[in-house]
Amino acid sequence: MSENLERRRFLKGLGASSLILTPLVGCSSVKEKEDTNKPHYVMVFDQNKCVGCGECKEACNKANHLPKGKSRLLMEEQSSAVEGQPCPHCGKTGDCGCQRKFVRVSCQQCKNAPCVTVCPTGAAHRDEKTGIVTMDAAKCAGCKYCIGACPYDARFINKETDVADNCDFCLNSKLAIGELPACVQQCRYDALIFGDANDPTSYVSKLLAVKDSVRIKPGFGTEPSLRYIPIVKLGV
Amino acid sequence: MDGNIEFTMGLSQGIAWPWPIAVYLFFAGISGGALSVALFIRFYKKQTENTPFLKAASLVSLVTIALGMLCLVIDLTNPLFFWRILVFYNLNSVMSVGVLVLNAYIPLVALITLFAFEEEIKAFKPLHFLLPIIDKLRGIRAPSEKLVLVLAMSVCAYTGFLISALIRFPIINTSVLPALFVASGLSAGAAAAKMIAVSVFKEDLHSKDMHTLHAIEWPVMAAEALFLFMIIMSLATGNAGAQAAFAGFHTGVWANVFWFGVVGVGFVGPLLLNFATGKAFSHSAKAFYMSGMCAVVGMMCLRMFVIYAGQLNAI
């Protein structure tokens, strides 16, 4: 076979294989375009203010009519204490509880949400108007792909409806009637702040402008909308 | 300041995808692998008759993909919801793309099986109503065989892409996984089909097709071992998450499944049976079935290991 023909065949093969591979590009993580005219709802969890009372969980359960004892968020208790060292507050070595702290565990409302990408039916989707990741229960087939795909393990199956569920800032229960999310309303210590980060006049925008806040597992590239103000150790 | 707050709890409780998914991956791999190998041989040797191996492979392929679908459906939180996956599509989702592939693949496998069993159907009166269908569709046999070969390979690869999209699990979230699943699907699929060909369709143990098959099997197995080695090395030398997940290979019950099931039974088993025994034994029917079973069991262990060790060693 002549060299010319070989090259032609090579180019043909290249063209054909790229045609075959093109559709697969759709399966890569999808970065949604930022639109500053649209709201970007964020929640800030201030660890310095949270006392771990757990009333947010009860409010969530009630507002979203979840099965008994289930809520879309958890509180994880942690401690800054270093084992074997005396507590800097009370001086005791061992269980003093002075340095305990809590972390809110819930859907991180990613801007680049893996659950939305992998959902085969479009049940896990981004709400058109608010940009909030939420569920269309009528479309969910219960395949649990979204649960495995979530880097935060923040999704679960609602045992009563058999479909996947996530914290959607009370989109349909509270935001729909013009109220704040149930947990934010319930919190007596102002540990939860909710608002539109794209609105420069909102309290949450002003807060984020002056306070350092962090996002969990940023290395996954999910760009969460849940922000945390962590407890920092004081003094030198 | 990103990264100085973490949580370890999760809302899902337990692993999202338990054993039925591993069994589904196993069946889908066997189905795609068996049919691909049979069609490779058919095209390579320009066969036109219905060989015992083609019959066996198409039957195995049809039965396993049906069982695989059953596993998939029973793993849904409510099996009656399965129609939603068939009605609603999201082309960004690997699963949804897979459903499209399977929608074309399953009917085509049924068609290929129908063609392969023409003689048997002719010999069996109650199935004669199928003959006019075969006659009518005979013209599309050749193109549908080519198409189903592409789809069969796609199904094998799809089972890998499906789970490698789960970014939380370093053992699963590797780019080599689809290639590994194609290779192991081909070797176990060929093993399952050749055992059925010999036992049910009276293929000779030393026929030409069987010789071709032996020639394919070893390189595919070597590729499979290489892919596994690549995954192990990338985890052992990877970032913190990868290194933590590497524990799945040396601690816990699933490490035993890997070393005894996947490596011991799946790789060392057939090698010993074929090369460490005398010629009289390694060419016997007993060795043939034993090494075939080794390949199939090894593949099942691999799927179970990937699903369980993968999900248990999350970042």
HADDOCK unambig.tbl for C-alpha pairs under 7 A between the chains (distance, minus, plus):
assign (segid A and resid 26 and name CA) (segid B and resid 91 and name CA) 6.76 0.50 0.50
assign (segid A and resid 26 and name CA) (segid B and resid 92 and name CA) 5.09 0.50 0.50
assign (segid A and resid 27 and name CA) (segid B and resid 92 and name CA) 4.48 0.50 0.50
assign (segid A and resid 27 and name CA) (segid B and resid 93 and name CA) 5.74 0.50 0.50
assign (segid A and resid 27 and name CA) (segid B and resid 94 and name CA) 5.95 0.50 0.50
assign (segid A and resid 76 and name CA) (segid B and resid 7 and name CA) 6.83 0.50 0.50
assign (segid A and resid 76 and name CA) (segid B and resid 9 and name CA) 6.72 0.50 0.50
assign (segid A and resid 103 and name CA) (segid B and resid 7 and name CA) 6.65 0.50 0.50
assign (segid A and resid 105 and name CA) (segid B and resid 7 and name CA) 6.87 0.50 0.50
assign (segid A and resid 117 and name CA) (segid B and resid 92 and name CA) 5.61 0.50 0.50
assign (segid A and resid 117 and name CA) (segid B and resid 93 and name CA) 5.66 0.50 0.50
assign (segid A and resid 118 and name CA) (segid B and resid 92 and name CA) 6.65 0.50 0.50
assign (segid A and resid 118 and name CA) (segid B and resid 93 and name CA) 4.23 0.50 0.50
assign (segid A and resid 118 and name CA) (segid B and resid 94 and name CA) 6.52 0.50 0.50
assign (segid A and resid 119 and name CA) (segid B and resid 93 and name CA) 5.90 0.50 0.50
assign (segid A and resid 120 and name CA) (segid B and resid 85 and name CA) 6.52 0.50 0.50
assign (segid A and resid 120 and name CA) (segid B and resid 89 and name CA) 5.82 0.50 0.50
assign (segid A and resid 120 and name CA) (segid B and resid 90 and name CA) 5.22 0.50 0.50
assign (segid A and resid 120 and name CA) (segid B and resid 93 and name CA) 5.33 0.50 0.50
assign (segid A and resid 120 and name CA) (segid B and resid 95 and name CA) 5.63 0.50 0.50
assign (segid A and resid 120 and name CA) (segid B and resid 96 and name CA) 4.61 0.50 0.50
assign (segid A and resid 121 and name CA) (segid B and resid 84 and name CA) 6.88 0.50 0.50
assign (segid A and resid 121 and name CA) (segid B and resid 85 and name CA) 5.76 0.50 0.50
assign (segid A and resid 121 and name CA) (segid B and resid 88 and name CA) 4.65 0.50 0.50
assign (segid A and resid 121 and name CA) (segid B and resid 89 and name CA) 4.89 0.50 0.50
assign (segid A and resid 121 and name CA) (segid B and resid 90 and name CA) 5.64 0.50 0.50
assign (segid A and resid 122 and name CA) (segid B and resid 89 and name CA) 6.80 0.50 0.50
assign (segid A and resid 122 and name CA) (segid B and resid 90 and name CA) 5.76 0.50 0.50
assign (segid A and resid 139 and name CA) (segid B and resid 84 and name CA) 6.16 0.50 0.50
assign (segid A and resid 141 and name CA) (segid B and resid 76 and name CA) 6.86 0.50 0.50
assign (segid A and resid 141 and name CA) (segid B and resid 81 and name CA) 4.92 0.50 0.50
assign (segid A and resid 141 and name CA) (segid B and resid 82 and name CA) 5.90 0.50 0.50
assign (segid A and resid 141 and name CA) (segid B and resid 84 and name CA) 5.67 0.50 0.50
assign (segid A and resid 141 and name CA) (segid B and resid 85 and name CA) 6.31 0.50 0.50
assign (segid A and resid 142 and name CA) (segid B and resid 76 and name CA) 5.06 0.50 0.50
assign (segid A and resid 142 and name CA) (segid B and resid 77 and name CA) 4.86 0.50 0.50
assign (segid A and resid 142 and name CA) (segid B and resid 78 and name CA) 6.52 0.50 0.50
assign (segid A and resid 143 and name CA) (segid B and resid 76 and name CA) 4.95 0.50 0.50
assign (segid A and resid 143 and name CA) (segid B and resid 77 and name CA) 6.79 0.50 0.50
assign (segid A and resid 144 and name CA) (segid B and resid 16 and name CA) 6.02 0.50 0.50
assign (segid A and resid 147 and name CA) (segid B and resid 12 and name CA) 6.92 0.50 0.50
assign (segid A and resid 147 and name CA) (segid B and resid 16 and name CA) 6.15 0.50 0.50
assign (segid A and resid 148 and name CA) (segid B and resid 16 and name CA) 5.54 0.50 0.50
assign (segid A and resid 148 and name CA) (segid B and resid 166 and name CA) 6.07 0.50 0.50
assign (segid A and resid 149 and name CA) (segid B and resid 166 and name CA) 4.52 0.50 0.50
assign (segid A and resid 149 and name CA) (segid B and resid 167 and name CA) 6.27 0.50 0.50
assign (segid A and resid 149 and name CA) (segid B and resid 168 and name CA) 6.81 0.50 0.50
assign (segid A and resid 151 and name CA) (segid B and resid 167 and name CA) 6.55 0.50 0.50
assign (segid A and resid 151 and name CA) (segid B and resid 168 and name CA) 4.99 0.50 0.50
assign (segid A and resid 153 and name CA) (segid B and resid 10 and name CA) 4.86 0.50 0.50
assign (segid A and resid 153 and name CA) (segid B and resid 11 and name CA) 5.99 0.50 0.50
assign (segid A and resid 153 and name CA) (segid B and resid 12 and name CA) 6.21 0.50 0.50
assign (segid A and resid 154 and name CA) (segid B and resid 10 and name CA) 5.83 0.50 0.50
assign (segid A and resid 154 and name CA) (segid B and resid 11 and name CA) 5.14 0.50 0.50
assign (segid A and resid 154 and name CA) (segid B and resid 12 and name CA) 6.79 0.50 0.50
assign (segid A and resid 155 and name CA) (segid B and resid 11 and name CA) 5.80 0.50 0.50
assign (segid A and resid 155 and name CA) (segid B and resid 12 and name CA) 5.77 0.50 0.50
assign (segid A and resid 156 and name CA) (segid B and resid 11 and name CA) 5.65 0.50 0.50
assign (segid A and resid 156 and name CA) (segid B and resid 12 and name CA) 4.37 0.50 0.50
assign (segid A and resid 162 and name CA) (segid B and resid 77 and name CA) 5.59 0.50 0.50
assign (segid A and resid 162 and name CA) (segid B and resid 78 and name CA) 6.29 0.50 0.50
assign (segid A and resid 214 and name CA) (segid B and resid 1 and name CA) 5.87 0.50 0.50
assign (segid A and resid 214 and name CA) (segid B and resid 2 and name CA) 4.66 0.50 0.50
assign (segid A and resid 214 and name CA) (segid B and resid 3 and name CA) 6.83 0.50 0.50
assign (segid A and resid 215 and name CA) (segid B and resid 2 and name CA) 5.63 0.50 0.50
assign (segid A and resid 215 and name CA) (segid B and resid 3 and name CA) 6.80 0.50 0.50
assign (segid A and resid 216 and name CA) (segid B and resid 3 and name CA) 6.04 0.50 0.50
assign (segid A and resid 216 and name CA) (segid B and resid 5 and name CA) 6.48 0.50 0.50
assign (segid A and resid 216 and name CA) (segid B and resid 6 and name CA) 6.12 0.50 0.50
assign (segid A and resid 217 and name CA) (segid B and resid 3 and name CA) 6.17 0.50 0.50
assign (segid A and resid 218 and name CA) (segid B and resid 2 and name CA) 6.78 0.50 0.50
assign (segid A and resid 218 and name CA) (segid B and resid 3 and name CA) 6.93 0.50 0.50
assign (segid A and resid 230 and name CA) (segid B and resid 5 and name CA) 6.56 0.50 0.50
